């Protein structure tokens, strides 16, 4: 049993190997998020915020807003980057808001 259709913002999402999602065929969809997808995205965002705060201290509101607006693919990329990053810029990129 799957978790339903991804959000329209999850275009061409293919989870990194070992993340538990094996279907790389997910493409752009025109339907709203299912509850399961919203929960998955919220969980990843909460985990990322927690890891960033533990590592770098309180997060600026702009960073929190950027995390809240991120796609699942971005959250996964940032969750991987936080393990080795020396700064918030190194995790989120120098174009952070």
Beta strands, then each sheet from edge to edge (+ up, - down):
end
